């Protein structure tokens, strides 16, 4: 309890500083949504996607609020979210896709809703179910399901990658310390691969 109190107080008194930096800056696609419990950073190479996950409970120094620590769930402005992630994790976000999961779930069937995703298996199942229901016709209504700054050509490329039979996904996570159910801090900024998926 004392350690948790000290960590909480240090976050309030001193802005969060990363312990270690990612060695090379990665070019990523930011994917997040209205009900998702995680932010996804996708590094795409042909039919291989590395997925870096950040829980919405993760406290990061908000670049739009004098580096005051806030959970990702509190970031309502995408520019602030991008600036904060890029500064702390040393990634470059090329494009972003915001999923309107409530609308998607009204039009499609899922065994588990986005707000109930808690682990890597849930993530995989959710997006597998989505992939089975997305077809060419979905692209005509894409504006109902997503907000993005991607070009139509990039969306087309992402669609084909997403539908590929030989798609390989690798999941990466940060080591976190949970302060409570709504707040966590990263012990370092190094991502680790999830091996058991």
N, C-alpha and C positions, 0 to 999 in steps of 0.2 A: 504494500500500500504506500509506503514511504517513497519507493522508487517511482511509482506512478505519479505521485504528487510532485516529486522533483522534476520529472519529465514534463508534466503539464505546466509547471511554473516556468521552466526554462524556455518552453515554447512561447509563452506570453512575454517574457522579458527579453529574449534574444530571438531574432528571426531564424527560421529553420535554415541551416546550411547543410548541403549534401556532404556526406563523409567521403564518398569516392565518386569519381566521374566516369561516365561511359567513355571508353577510349576513343572511339571514332563516332562522329556524328552520323546518325542514320536518317535517311529520308523516309518518312512514314505518312500513311493516310490515317487521319483521326476519324474514328467511328464511335459515336455515342448516341444516347437517345433519352426520351422523356421518362422512361420507366426502367432503364437498364441500371443495374447495380454496379456496373463497371464501365470504364472508358477503355477502348481498344485502340492500339496503335499498330497499324499493319505495315510491315515491310514486305513488299511484293516483288518477287523475282519469278517471272513466267508462271509456272504452276506450283510454286513453292511460296507459302506465306508464313512469315514469322509474326506471331500475334503477341504483343506486349500488353499486359493487362494492368490497369490501375483501378482499385476499388473506389467507389464514390466517397468512402469514409476517409480517404487519404488526405491528411493535412499537408498543404503546400503553401508557400508564401505568395499570396495574391499580388501579382505585379501591378494591379490596378488599385490596390489599397495599401500602399507603402509597405509591402511585404508582410502584411498581417496574416498569420496562418489561418487558413480556412479549408474545410473539407471540399473536395471537388464537387460534391452535391450542391454546394452553395454558389457555385460559379454560374451566373445566369447569362453572362456575356461571353460569347465564343472567343472574341479577341483576347480577353483577359485569360481565359482558359488556355488558349494556344500559347500566349506569351509566357505564362507561368510554367507550363509543361516544357516548353523549349528551353527556358532559362535553367530550370532545376535539373532536368534529365538530359539536357544537351542533345536533343533530337531536333530535326527540322521537319515541321509538318507542312507537306506540300499541298494537301487538299483535305477537306473535311466532309463528312457525311453525318447528318443528324437524322436518326430514325424516329419517326412518329409511331412508336410501338403500339400505342393504344389504338390507332387507326388500323395498323397492320393486323393486330389481333382481332379487330372487329370483322375484317374481311377474310382472314385465314384461320386455320385451326392449329392450336398448339396444345401439347399436353401440360406445359408449364408456362406461365406468363413471364414476360421479361422482368417484372418487378420481383419475381421469386427466384431468379437466377442467383445462385450462391457459390457455385464452384465450376471447375473446368468442364465437368461432365454435363452440367446444365447448359453451359454455353454451347458446347458442341451439339447437344440434342436440339436446342432452340434453333440454331442456324441450319442444322440438317433439315429440320421440319420446314423452315422457311425456304430453303433451296428446292425442296420437292414441290413447292407450291408456286414458285416464281417461274414465269414463262415470258416469252416475247411480248405477250399482251400486257403484262405488268408494266413494261417500260412506257406504255402510252399513258399510264396513270402514275408515273413515278413521283410527280410533284405532290401527290396526296400522301405518299409514304415517306418521302425523304426531303430534306433541305440540303443542298450541297453546292460547293463551288467548283465541282468537277465539270469538265467539258462533256458534251454528249459522247464524243469519241472515247474518253476515258471511262465513262459509265458503261459503254458497250464492251470495252476491254475487260472491265471488272466483272460484268455479267458472264462473259465467256470463261474467265478464270474460275469464277464461282461455280459454274456448271460443269467444269472439267472433271472427268472420271479419275484422272491421275493427280488431282490436287493433293498436295502435301501441306499439312498444317503443323506448325510447332508453336507451343504456348510458352510464354515467359512471364515470370512474376517477380515482384520485389519481396524481400524479407521485411515483414511488417511487425510492429509492436502495437497491439490493440490497447488504446487508452480506455475505451468503452465501446458500446455497440455502434456508435455514430462517428467515432474518431479513431484514426490510426496514423502512425508515423512510420516512415521508411527508415530502416536501420542503416541503409546505404542506398546508393543509386544504381548499383549493379543489378541487372536482370539475370535470373536463373531459369534454365530450361526445365519445364515440367516433363519428366521422363516417362511417366506411367499412363499416358493417354494413348 
